Amino acid sequence: MRVSTNFMKRQLIINIGIILTVTSCAVFNADLRYKPNSIDEYYFPLLSAEFTKRQNDCIEKKEFPCNFPEPNDTLSDFVNQWYSKHLKSMKEPVLYKLRNEHKKIIRFTLLGTWSNPISYRIENNNGQIKVTYSKTKGLGGYDAGRTIKREQKIIKLETWEKVIAKIDSVNFWNIETHDPNMILDGEEWILEVLINEKYHFVTRNSPENYGGKEYAELCKFVTNAIKE
């Protein structure tokens, strides 16, 4: 039985394609798996055990709706893992764990569903202001990936002071952490501010389009700092 040369070539190409696909997926996924082994590995405080129990009891008893407002400066396990895996891949510090270390840090993280995750971290170390920009190969709404860009730059103290003034002007410390809108796609805009022992974070999905114009302007202030 004779097999045509063209047929053999097609089969060879198909087989190579399958091997490359499987191999690339294995390599890609190796970078992306992230399951915190302990509370210390989460990048944000978790919901309290008491709150979680209250939710679970409500669901078990079918006393719907069980949508209790989540406390400020906490995240559910699912969302915490999602955000944490991207910040972990960027080798970012866990800010809320630094509350007793007299740090002054502002970090904006952008997780677009189909775009590469990025973060901007501004740190004030005794008047020296450093900006760190990181970008990974992952997808913000899905898997994390290896860092593909990391830049650091010293900027003027005046820029830090402008960002702090903007934080105060929008009453950031009193903005609710959790997004009041239920949006299934878009971009997660996560802003964390740590000033000595004081820590607060806010997360909104595509705030420019869903009633968060002031918050979006504040986040842009942070991203523009690296251009100063």
C-alpha positions in Angstrom: 0.0 0.0 0.0 1.5 3.3 -1.1 1.0 6.5 1.0 1.4 9.8 -0.9 4.2 12.2 0.1 1.7 15.0 0.6 -0.4 12.9 3.0 2.7 12.1 5.1 3.7 15.7 5.1 0.3 16.8 6.3 0.4 14.2 9.1 3.8 15.3 10.2 2.7 18.9 10.4 -0.4 17.9 12.4 1.7 15.9 14.8 4.2 18.7 15.3 1.3 21.1 15.9 -0.2 18.8 18.6 3.2 18.4 20.3 3.8 22.1 20.3 0.3 22.9 21.6 0.6 20.4 24.5 4.1 21.5 25.3 3.3 25.2 25.3 0.2 24.6 27.5 2.3 22.7 30.0 4.9 25.4 30.1 2.4 28.2 30.3 0.3 26.5 33.1 3.4 25.8 35.1 3.8 29.6 35.6 0.1 30.1 36.4 -0.8 27.7 39.2 -1.2 29.5 42.5 -2.9 28.2 45.5 -2.0 29.9 48.8 -0.8 27.4 51.4 -1.5 29.7 54.3 -3.1 33.1 55.1 0.3 34.7 54.9 0.4 34.0 51.2 -2.7 36.0 50.4 -2.1 39.5 49.2 -5.3 40.9 50.9 -7.0 40.2 54.2 -9.6 37.4 54.0 -13.2 37.6 55.1 -13.5 36.7 58.8 -14.5 33.2 59.7 -17.6 34.6 61.4 -18.7 36.4 58.3 -18.1 33.3 56.1 -20.0 31.1 58.6 -22.9 33.6 58.5 -23.0 33.4 54.7 -22.8 29.6 54.6 -25.5 29.2 57.2 -27.8 31.5 55.2 -27.2 29.5 52.1 -27.7 26.2 53.9 -30.9 27.3 55.4 -32.0 28.8 52.0 -32.8 32.1 53.6 -32.2 34.0 50.4 -31.0 36.6 49.5 -27.7 35.9 51.3 -25.8 38.8 49.8 -24.5 40.4 53.0 -22.3 43.4 52.4 -18.7 42.3 52.6 -16.6 44.2 55.2 -14.1 46.8 53.9 -10.5 45.8 53.3 -11.3 42.1 52.9 -11.8 39.8 50.0 -13.4 36.4 49.5 -11.1 33.4 49.1 -11.9 33.2 45.3 -11.2 36.9 44.5 -8.2 36.9 46.9 -6.6 34.0 45.0 -7.3 35.6 41.7 -5.7 38.9 42.6 -2.9 37.3 44.6 -1.7 35.0 41.8 -1.1 38.0 39.5 0.7 40.1 42.2 2.7 37.0 43.1 3.8 36.5 39.5 5.0 40.2 39.5 7.0 39.5 42.6 5.2 42.3 44.4 5.2 42.6 48.2 2.1 41.9 50.4 1.3 45.5 51.4 -1.1 44.9 54.3 1.5 42.8 56.0 3.8 45.9 56.2 1.4 48.0 58.4 3.8 47.9 61.4 6.9 48.7 59.4 6.4 52.5 58.9 6.1 52.1 55.1 4.5 54.6 52.7 3.4 52.8 49.6 0.8 53.3 46.9 0.1 50.5 44.4 -2.3 50.4 41.5 -3.0 47.0 39.8 -4.9 46.7 36.6 -6.3 43.3 35.6 -8.0 43.5 32.2 -9.9 40.3 31.2 -8.0 39.8 28.0 -4.9 42.0 28.6 -1.6 41.6 30.3 -1.7 42.4 34.1 0.3 45.5 35.2 1.1 47.2 38.4 2.5 50.6 39.4 4.0 50.9 42.9 5.1 54.2 44.4 7.2 54.0 47.5 8.3 56.9 49.7 11.5 55.9 51.6 12.4 58.9 53.8 11.7 61.3 51.0 13.2 59.3 48.1 10.3 58.4 45.8 10.7 55.3 43.7 8.2 54.0 41.1 8.2 50.3 40.1 6.3 49.2 37.0 5.6 45.6 36.3 3.9 43.7 33.5 3.4 40.0 33.0 2.6 37.7 30.1 -0.6 36.5 31.7 -4.3 37.5 31.1 -5.8 39.5 33.9 -9.1 37.7 33.9 -7.6 34.3 33.7 -4.1 33.0 34.3 -1.0 34.7 35.6 2.3 34.5 33.8 6.0 35.3 34.0 7.1 39.0 34.2 8.0 40.4 30.8 8.7 44.0 31.9 9.9 45.6 35.0 11.1 49.2 35.3 12.1 51.3 38.3 12.5 55.1 38.4 13.3 57.7 41.0 10.8 60.6 40.8 10.3 64.0 42.5 8.9 64.3 46.0 6.5 66.8 44.5 4.9 64.0 42.5 4.3 61.9 45.6 2.7 64.9 47.3 0.4 65.5 44.4 -0.8 61.9 44.5 -1.4 62.1 48.3 -3.3 65.4 47.8 -5.5 63.6 45.1 -6.1 60.7 47.6 -7.4 63.1 50.2 -9.5 65.2 47.7 -11.5 62.1 46.6 -11.9 61.0 50.2 -10.2 57.7 49.3 -10.0 56.4 52.9 -13.8 56.4 53.1 -14.6 54.8 49.7 -16.1 51.3 50.1 -13.7 48.6 49.2 -16.1 46.5 47.1 -17.6 47.4 43.8 -21.4 48.1 44.0 -21.8 47.1 40.4 -22.0 43.5 39.2 -19.9 43.4 36.0 -18.8 40.1 34.4 -16.2 41.5 32.1 -13.9 44.5 31.8 -11.0 45.6 33.9 -10.3 45.3 37.6 -8.8 48.6 39.0 -7.3 47.8 42.4 -5.8 50.6 44.4 -4.0 50.0 47.7 -2.6 52.8 50.0 -0.4 52.1 52.9 0.7 55.0 55.1 2.5 53.8 58.1 0.0 51.6 60.0 -3.0 52.8 58.0 -4.0 50.6 55.0 -7.0 50.6 52.7 -7.8 49.3 49.3 -10.6 49.8 46.8 -11.5 47.7 43.8 -13.7 48.7 40.9 -14.5 47.2 37.5 -14.0 49.6 34.6 -14.8 52.7 36.8 -14.6 55.1 33.9 -17.7 53.5 32.4 -19.6 52.6 35.6 -19.9 55.7 37.8 -16.4 55.8 39.2 -14.9 58.8 37.4 -13.2 60.3 40.4 -11.7 57.0 41.4 -10.5 56.4 37.9 -8.8 59.8 37.8 -7.0 59.0 41.1 -5.7 55.7 39.6 -4.5 57.5 36.5 -2.6 59.9 38.8 -0.7 56.9 40.1 0.0 55.5 36.6 1.2 58.8 35.3 3.8 59.2 38.1 6.3 57.1 36.2 6.2 59.6 33.4 7.3 62.5 35.7 
